[in-house]
């Protein structure tokens, strides 16, 4: 049973790595950066594959 779980974990990890490797990354020319009047810095990376919005505050 334990061996089966380990094999499933390894398979899932490998599948995830292959999927992540296939995702194209944005180049510097595809990233639009701006600073708003209130000092907030915004970076926009357009991706037409899915309508997703992500917000990250540091």
BELJOTA-V882966 format. One line per field, one symbol per residue. ss: DSSP state (a for helix, b for strand, c for the rest). A space follows every 10 residues. Layout:
# BELJOTA-V882966
ss = ???
This chain:
# BELJOTA-V882966
ss = caaaaaaaaa aaaaaaaaaa aacccccaaa bbbbbccccc bbbbbccccc cccccccc
